[in-house]
């Protein structure tokens, strides 16, 4: 049986400057659950994504784009509750 892994599309970090706990995102997540309101920085590996301050893609929104690293997330820092591809 072959094994494979899915590369993360976005890596979210609990603290600014890519530190603290991390969450690898592979697909849309309407609820970040244990990472809710804990996102302070991000690295976008593939695609453009929208971060939302509320679950189910509502509230304040910030677009993060492929190939960019965000050492802070102005506007949604410690407020992100969902993420989806745009």
Backbone bond lengths (Angstrom), bond angles and torsions (degrees), N, CA, C in turn:
res aa  C-N    CA-C-N  psi(-1)  N-CA   C-N-CA  omega(-1)  CA-C   N-CA-C  phi
1 X - - - 1.440 - - 1.529 109.07 -
2 X 1.293 115.64 126.68 1.470 120.41 179.99 1.517 109.93 -79.85
3 X 1.314 115.45 142.58 1.460 118.58 175.21 1.524 108.47 -109.44
4 X 1.318 116.09 149.50 1.448 121.19 178.39 1.512 108.43 -148.94
5 X 1.282 114.96 160.05 1.459 119.03 177.37 1.515 108.85 -131.71
6 X 1.293 115.59 152.42 1.452 121.57 179.22 1.528 107.74 -94.13
7 X 1.303 116.28 126.28 1.456 120.07 178.14 1.526 109.72 -71.26
8 X 1.318 116.95 141.82 1.467 118.09 178.85 1.525 111.01 -67.32
9 X 1.301 115.27 144.42 1.460 121.49 176.42 1.532 109.37 -90.26
10 X 1.339 115.56 -34.14 1.467 122.86 178.37 1.522 107.24 -141.70
11 X 1.319 116.54 140.43 1.458 120.50 171.05 1.518 107.25 -114.58
12 X 1.335 115.47 121.30 1.454 122.35 178.68 1.521 108.78 -100.25
13 X 1.319 116.47 142.23 1.465 122.06 -179.02 1.520 110.43 -121.79
14 X 1.304 115.46 146.12 1.459 122.88 -177.86 1.528 113.14 -70.31
15 X 1.316 116.79 -30.50 1.466 121.05 -175.56 1.528 110.51 -123.58
16 X 1.336 116.59 161.40 1.469 119.61 176.09 1.531 111.24 -59.97
17 X 1.312 115.67 160.18 1.463 122.69 176.84 1.525 113.22 61.31
18 X 1.342 116.34 34.09 1.471 122.82 170.77 1.530 112.66 61.63
19 X 1.316 116.34 45.04 1.462 119.69 179.58 1.533 110.31 -127.76
20 X 1.307 115.65 172.95 1.458 121.66 -177.34 1.512 111.40 81.78
21 X 1.320 115.50 -166.02 1.473 120.44 178.17 1.521 109.48 -60.03
22 X 1.332 115.85 155.64 1.459 119.20 177.20 1.514 110.66 -133.14
23 X 1.317 114.61 156.76 1.456 122.62 178.42 1.516 107.84 -133.51
24 X 1.337 116.84 123.05 1.460 122.03 175.65 1.526 107.85 -88.68
25 X 1.306 116.30 124.90 1.462 122.04 -178.87 1.518 108.56 -105.76
26 X 1.339 115.85 127.48 1.460 122.35 -178.89 1.527 111.74 -112.71
27 X 1.355 116.66 -19.26 1.460 121.78 -175.71 1.522 109.45 -154.40
28 X 1.324 116.07 172.54 1.457 120.66 177.55 1.522 110.17 -55.71
29 X 1.327 115.56 140.49 1.462 121.35 179.12 1.532 108.45 -132.56
30 X 1.353 117.64 104.57 1.459 120.22 -178.90 1.531 113.16 -71.10
31 X 1.328 117.11 -13.12 1.462 121.71 179.47 1.526 108.03 -149.84
32 X 1.331 116.60 118.02 1.470 120.26 -178.67 1.526 113.20 -78.23
33 X 1.316 117.27 -1.53 1.471 123.84 176.01 1.518 112.35 49.32
34 X 1.316 119.45 -112.07 1.467 121.50 -174.55 1.531 113.06 -68.17
35 X 1.333 116.75 -11.85 1.469 120.67 178.14 1.530 111.08 -100.65
36 X 1.321 117.16 3.68 1.459 122.87 -179.64 1.530 110.56 -56.79
37 X 1.316 116.24 129.21 1.470 123.00 179.62 1.524 113.08 58.92
38 X 1.332 117.18 29.01 1.466 121.31 -178.95 1.527 113.43 -125.26
39 X 1.315 118.37 10.03 1.464 120.95 -175.12 1.531 110.07 -95.42
40 X 1.349 116.48 125.91 1.464 120.53 179.72 1.524 114.16 -125.63
41 X 1.348 118.13 -14.19 1.462 121.14 176.80 1.524 108.82 -154.32
42 X 1.338 116.28 164.19 1.466 119.77 -175.31 1.520 111.27 -156.59
43 X 1.334 114.65 152.36 1.462 122.44 171.34 1.529 106.60 -124.68
44 X 1.333 116.35 126.07 1.464 121.24 -179.07 1.522 108.42 -100.08
45 X 1.323 116.26 113.18 1.459 122.15 -177.92 1.525 111.82 -88.40
46 X 1.346 116.14 -36.38 1.464 119.71 -175.47 1.525 110.06 -152.33
47 X 1.316 116.34 131.08 1.463 121.76 176.36 1.516 113.35 82.40
48 X 1.322 114.56 171.40 1.456 122.38 174.27 1.526 107.55 -105.77
49 X 1.333 116.59 142.05 1.459 121.97 -171.89 1.515 110.69 -134.04
50 X 1.327 115.75 154.01 1.464 121.78 174.56 1.522 108.54 -114.17
51 X 1.325 115.47 128.49 1.457 122.42 172.75 1.526 106.98 -97.97
52 X 1.333 117.16 136.40 1.467 121.59 -179.57 1.521 110.32 -123.04
53 X 1.333 115.34 147.02 1.461 120.55 -178.18 1.525 112.66 -78.79
54 X 1.326 117.53 -13.63 1.461 121.41 179.83 1.531 110.05 -124.56
55 X 1.322 116.12 159.75 1.463 119.45 177.03 1.529 109.39 -66.21
56 X 1.314 115.08 162.70 1.466 123.40 178.78 1.523 112.74 57.63
57 X 1.346 115.54 37.04 1.459 122.59 170.41 1.531 113.78 59.58
58 X 1.310 115.66 49.93 1.465 119.62 177.09 1.528 109.90 -134.10
59 X 1.315 116.05 172.99 1.457 121.18 -178.18 1.518 111.57 86.58
60 X 1.328 115.46 -158.64 1.468 120.28 178.57 1.518 109.89 -62.10
61 X 1.338 116.31 146.86 1.465 120.97 -177.58 1.526 109.85 -129.60
62 X 1.323 115.04 142.64 1.462 121.99 172.67 1.520 107.65 -133.48
63 X 1.328 116.62 129.62 1.462 121.52 177.26 1.534 108.38 -92.22
64 X 1.321 115.12 130.78 1.468 121.04 174.06 1.530 107.41 -118.80
65 X 1.325 116.63 140.56 1.461 119.64 -169.06 1.528 113.44 -117.31
66 X 1.318 113.84 152.70 1.462 123.49 -178.05 1.526 111.82 -51.56
67 X 1.321 114.98 136.43 1.450 121.08 175.83 1.519 114.62 84.70
68 X 1.333 117.72 -0.94 1.460 120.85 -178.31 1.527 111.33 -108.45
69 X 1.300 114.38 150.89 1.465 122.49 174.49 1.519 107.27 -116.31
70 X 1.319 115.95 137.66 1.457 122.28 -177.98 1.523 108.34 -119.97
71 X 1.330 116.10 102.62 1.468 119.88 -177.85 1.530 111.52 -71.22
72 X 1.324 116.41 -21.12 1.463 123.07 170.22 1.518 107.65 -141.04
73 X 1.312 116.23 159.61 1.459 121.16 -179.11 1.523 109.02 -121.90
74 X 1.314 116.09 76.64 1.461 121.11 -179.20 1.523 110.37 -55.09
75 X 1.298 115.70 132.13 1.458 120.95 177.82 1.517 114.31 96.71
76 X 1.337 117.91 -31.88 1.475 120.25 178.93 1.534 111.75 -130.03
77 X 1.325 116.74 12.04 1.465 120.58 178.65 1.531 110.20 -57.64
78 X 1.317 116.26 127.21 1.470 123.60 -177.59 1.535 112.48 55.57
79 X 1.323 116.68 26.97 1.463 121.13 177.58 1.523 112.35 -131.06
80 X 1.315 118.12 -2.15 1.456 120.72 -174.44 1.532 111.16 -74.48
81 X 1.343 115.22 129.02 1.461 120.70 -179.31 1.521 113.50 -123.14
82 X 1.350 117.66 -14.80 1.469 120.91 177.37 1.524 109.42 -152.96
83 X 1.343 114.75 161.12 1.473 121.13 -178.86 1.519 108.07 -147.19
84 X 1.352 116.06 140.99 1.467 119.71 174.98 1.523 109.96 -150.12
85 X 1.304 114.25 158.36 1.465 122.08 178.25 1.516 108.99 -73.57
86 X 1.331 116.54 142.74 1.480 119.67 176.94 1.514 109.84 -116.15
